[in-house]
Amino acid sequence: MPWPVYSTRFVWIKEPAGQKSYTVPIGHVAVVKNVVARSYLSTAEVWLSIAGVACWVWVLSPAASAGRGEQLHQVAYGGEIISLQTAGTGVAAMVSGFLFQSPPAHRSVADGADPPVQLMGDYADLHE
């Protein structure tokens, strides 16, 4: 596993509703592990997208003062965007996870292709 690994908050939104994003630096891989959202007043909507794909959506209607948390395991490669968007009043949301330095074979992703798998250690010897 490439080092160092950082636990980090990628994006957060506190009222007013809107959109915030984080671009994974080239040479790194982000793993989104948790998303939490809270509505303090009324109807709320929260969307989490990674690399342009909505991977978590929460719609709360019409109850007030409710929250939700979800454990995820979604990967974003260097150059991809983690985006959080909210709608409604009194909405707050946060996305966190790990940020890894990636090996040279994983430095960036283009046109939606996953980077090649790089075997390390004893497993690499099995495939030579």
C-alpha positions as CSV (number, residue, x, y, z in Angstrom):
1,M,0.0,0.0,0.0
2,P,1.5,3.4,-1.0
3,W,2.0,5.7,1.9
4,P,1.2,8.1,3.4
5,V,-2.5,7.8,3.9
6,Y,-4.6,10.7,5.3
7,S,-8.0,10.6,6.8
8,T,-9.7,13.8,5.6
9,R,-13.0,15.7,5.2
10,F,-13.4,16.2,1.4
11,V,-16.4,18.5,1.3
12,W,-19.0,20.0,3.7
13,I,-22.0,22.2,3.2
14,K,-23.8,24.2,5.9
15,E,-26.7,26.4,5.0
16,P,-27.3,28.0,2.6
17,A,-28.0,25.1,0.2
18,G,-25.7,24.8,-2.7
19,Q,-22.9,22.7,-4.2
20,K,-19.3,22.2,-3.2
21,S,-16.7,19.9,-4.8
22,Y,-13.2,18.5,-4.2
23,T,-10.9,17.5,-7.1
24,V,-8.6,14.6,-6.2
25,P,-5.0,15.6,-6.8
26,I,-3.2,13.9,-9.6
27,G,-1.0,11.2,-8.0
28,H,-3.6,10.4,-5.3
29,V,-6.6,8.1,-4.8
30,A,-9.5,9.1,-2.6
31,V,-11.8,6.6,-0.9
32,V,-15.1,8.1,0.3
33,K,-16.0,6.2,3.5
34,N,-18.8,8.3,5.1
35,V,-21.5,10.8,4.3
36,V,-23.7,12.4,6.9
37,A,-26.6,14.8,6.4
38,R,-28.9,16.7,8.7
39,S,-32.1,18.7,8.1
40,Y,-32.9,21.1,10.9
41,L,-36.0,22.7,9.5
42,S,-37.9,21.1,6.6
43,T,-37.7,19.2,3.4
44,A,-34.2,18.5,2.3
45,E,-32.3,16.9,-0.5
46,V,-28.6,15.8,-0.6
47,W,-26.7,14.3,-3.5
48,L,-23.2,12.9,-3.5
49,S,-21.5,12.4,-6.9
50,I,-18.2,10.9,-7.7
51,A,-16.7,11.3,-11.2
52,G,-20.0,12.7,-12.4
53,V,-22.1,9.7,-11.2
54,A,-24.6,10.1,-8.4
55,C,-23.8,7.5,-5.8
56,W,-25.8,8.6,-2.8
57,V,-29.1,10.5,-2.6
58,W,-31.2,11.4,0.4
59,V,-34.6,13.1,0.2
60,L,-36.3,14.0,3.4
61,S,-39.9,15.2,3.2
62,P,-41.7,16.7,5.0
63,A,-40.4,16.0,8.6
64,A,-38.1,18.4,10.3
65,S,-35.0,17.7,12.3
66,A,-33.9,14.4,10.9
67,G,-30.4,13.0,10.0
68,R,-28.8,10.2,8.1
69,G,-25.4,8.7,7.9
70,E,-24.1,6.1,5.5
71,Q,-20.9,4.1,5.3
72,L,-19.6,3.9,1.7
73,H,-16.5,2.6,-0.1
74,Q,-16.4,4.6,-3.3
75,V,-13.1,5.4,-5.1
76,A,-12.1,8.6,-6.9
77,Y,-8.9,8.7,-8.9
78,G,-6.6,11.6,-9.5
79,G,-8.4,14.4,-11.5
80,E,-11.9,13.1,-10.6
81,I,-14.3,15.2,-8.6
82,I,-16.2,14.5,-5.4
83,S,-19.3,16.7,-5.4
84,L,-21.8,17.4,-2.7
85,Q,-25.1,19.2,-3.4
86,T,-27.9,20.2,-1.1
87,A,-31.4,21.7,-1.5
88,G,-33.8,23.0,1.1
89,T,-33.4,25.1,4.3
90,G,-31.5,24.2,7.3
91,V,-29.5,21.4,5.6
92,A,-25.9,20.4,6.5
93,A,-23.9,17.6,5.0
94,M,-20.3,16.3,5.1
95,V,-18.2,13.7,3.2
96,S,-15.0,12.2,4.6
97,G,-12.7,9.3,3.9
98,F,-9.1,8.5,3.0
99,L,-6.6,10.1,0.7
100,F,-3.8,7.8,-0.6
101,Q,-0.7,8.5,-2.7
102,S,-1.1,6.3,-5.7
103,P,1.6,4.3,-7.4
104,P,2.8,5.7,-10.8
105,A,0.5,3.3,-12.8
106,H,-2.5,5.0,-11.2
107,R,-1.6,8.7,-11.7
108,S,-4.7,9.7,-13.6
109,V,-7.8,8.5,-15.3
110,A,-9.1,9.6,-18.7
111,D,-12.3,8.9,-20.5
112,G,-13.9,6.9,-17.7
113,A,-11.3,4.0,-17.8
114,D,-10.1,2.6,-14.5
115,P,-6.3,2.6,-14.1
116,P,-4.5,-0.7,-14.6
117,V,-4.1,-3.0,-11.7
118,Q,-0.6,-3.1,-10.3
119,L,0.3,-6.2,-8.3
120,M,2.7,-5.8,-5.4
121,G,4.7,-8.1,-3.3
122,D,4.4,-11.9,-3.6
123,Y,1.4,-11.7,-5.8
124,A,3.4,-10.0,-8.6
125,D,5.6,-13.0,-8.8
126,L,2.6,-15.3,-9.6
127,H,1.8,-13.3,-12.8
128,E,5.2,-12.9,-14.4
